[in-house]
C-alpha cells in the first residue's frame, strides 16, 4: 500500500480537536468528532492492508493480530503503568474502584462496556476518569476480532460481495445508532454495534479507492470535493456539542467529510498539500500517543482540583501531551514495531504479562474498596464518599413511593419533580416528619422540564433528550391524573431552570384543571462547588465554619420565583437553609458533608437541611 502523507496529516486534524475539547475549550465544543475521523481512517487503512495481503496470498490472522498488538499495546500499557502511582496517591476510594474496573476492562478490550455502565461520556464525573478514552480502542478491537474473519469467509466471492456486505452492515449499524440515540443514548455512544458503520465507511473506501483513483478525476473536481470534505469536518468540530445526538445521522457529517478527503485529496489539491505539511504529518505520526496521554493528564489535573478552565493550564497540558507522545513514540512505539528488536514471542509474552498485571491490580483495588485505609481516621468519612452510593441514597425512597396508592385514612401528599424532589423526600424522612401522611411520588426528569403548557417549549430541551421526553408525558397518564385528584397537597420540587419558572403559572393552572386542590412549590438549592478532596487533612473545627456562596445563576431563578409566586405557594429553600447572605454551610456540626456535589444532599445533609426547611410556615404543619 502506497504511503500517503495527507492521511497522517488527517490524523493530526483528528487528534488535536479531541485534546482541545477535553481541555474545556469553548472553541472546540465538537472536538470529540475527531474520534469519528480516526474510525474512518482506521477502517480505510486496515482494510486496505488486509485486501492487499489477501491479493498477494500473504494474509494470516496471526500476522494481523500481531501487527495490531505491536501498534496498540506497548504505548497503551506504558501509559497505564505511569497512571498507577498517580491514581494511588490522588484518587479517592470510589475513584480508585472505578479505575480498577477500567484496568480490568482495557486489556480485554471491553472498557467501552465498563464506561457505559459507570457513566455517560459527557458527564462531569467522566472528566476524572484517566482511561475514559480507551473506549475507542475497545470498539476498534471488538470490530477487528470479527472483521478479518468475514473477509476470509467472503473473499472467494469477490470484492463486490465484500462491498455489499460492508454496505448492508453499515446501513444496519447506522440505523441502530439512529434508534439508539432516541432510546438508549449512553450505550449508543459507547458500544461497537452503533459505531461499526464508521469503520465500515473506511472499509468501503478501501474497496473502491483503487478503482476511483485510476479514473483520475479532473483537478477541479478533486479540489472541490476534497475541500467540501474539509468543510464538513470543520463544521462538525466547531458546531457540534454535547447536546448533539451522537452517534446518529449527524455523525455522517464528519465521517463523510473524512471519506471525501481520503478519496479525492492528493498532492495536487490544496487540502492534500495542507495536510501533507511536515508539522501536521509529524503530529499525525505521534497522534496515537497524543491520544493516549491527553486524557490522563486532564483527568488527574481535575482530580487534584487544579483550575483547569484557566488560561495557561489547559495549554500546558496540551503541550505536555505532545511532548510525552513524542517520547513514547520514539522510545516505546517504534522499538516494539521493529521485529528485529522485539520478536513475536517476546511481544505476546509481554502483552499477556502486562494484561495479567493490570487485571490483578484492578481486582485488588476493587476487593480492597479503593483502599480507604490510606487515609487517617479523621479523613476516612470524606475519602470514602462514593458518588454512586450517594446517588442511590438520594433516589431510593423516592422510587419506593413512585405513584404508590394513597392511604385514604391519612393526609395525602403527592410530590412531583426531579432529583431535587428526591432530596426533599429525604429531608423529611431522615427527621421522621410527615409520619402521619400518605406520600406518593412522580419523577419528571430534569432534562424534560417540570412544565405543562399549551405552548411549544421543546426548544428548551436538548435534541438528544427530546424524543424520550415526548414519549414520557407523565401528566397525560391516567395513574398520574388519579394521584393529582386524590391528593390533598401537591408539592413541586425541582432544579428549576429560568425557562421552567417562566411557565409555572401555566403549569399550576393546568394542574388545577387536572384536580389539584393545593399546590406548593419548593425553590431550588445550591451549595456552590463542592470537592470532598479539598477538605482532606482539614481540622474538624475549620470544616464546620466553611461556607460557599450561592452561584449567581441559581440566585436569579430563585428571585424570579419569589417575585412571581405567592408566599402561600412558594417555599424559598435557599433562604430558609442558608439565610439572606446567600452563604451556605458545607458541613454539619459534627463535620459531615451536607451536599456531595453542590446540589444533592448526603444522608447527614438531609437531616441538617430538613430540620431547617421544615421550620418554614408552609411546611411546619408536617413536622
Secondary structure, 3 states (H helix, E strand, C coil): CCCCHHHHHHHHHHHHHHHHHHCCCCCCCCHHHHHHHHHHHHHHHHHHHHHHHHHHCCCCHHHHHHHHHHHHHHHHHHHHHHHHHHHHHHCCHHHHHHHHHHHHHHHCCCHHHHHHHHCCCCCHHHHHCCCHHHHHHHHHHHHHHHHHHHHHHHHHHCHHHHHHHHHHHHHHHHHHHHHHHHHCHHHHHHCHHHCHHHHHHHHHHHHHHHHHHHHCCCHHHHHHHHHHHHHHHHHHHHHCCCCCCCCCHHHHHHHHHHHHHHHHCCCCCHHHHHHCCHHHHHHHHCHHHHHHHHHHHHHHHHHCCCCCCCCCHHHHHHHHHHHHHHHHHHHHHHHHHCCCCCCHHHHHHHHHHHHHHHHHHHHHHHHCCCCHHHCCHHHHHHHCCCHHHHHHHHHHHHHHCECCCCCCCCEEEEEEECHHHHHHHHHHHCCCCCCCEEEEEEECCCCCCCCCCCCCCHHHCCHHHHHHHHHHCHHHCHHHHHHHHHCCEEEEECCCCHHHHHCHHHHHHHHHHCCCCCEEEECCCCCCCCCHHHHCCCCHHHHHCCEEECCHHHHHHHHHHHHHCCCCCEECHHHHHHCCCCEEECECCCCCECECCCCCECHHHHHHHHHHHCCCCCCHHHC
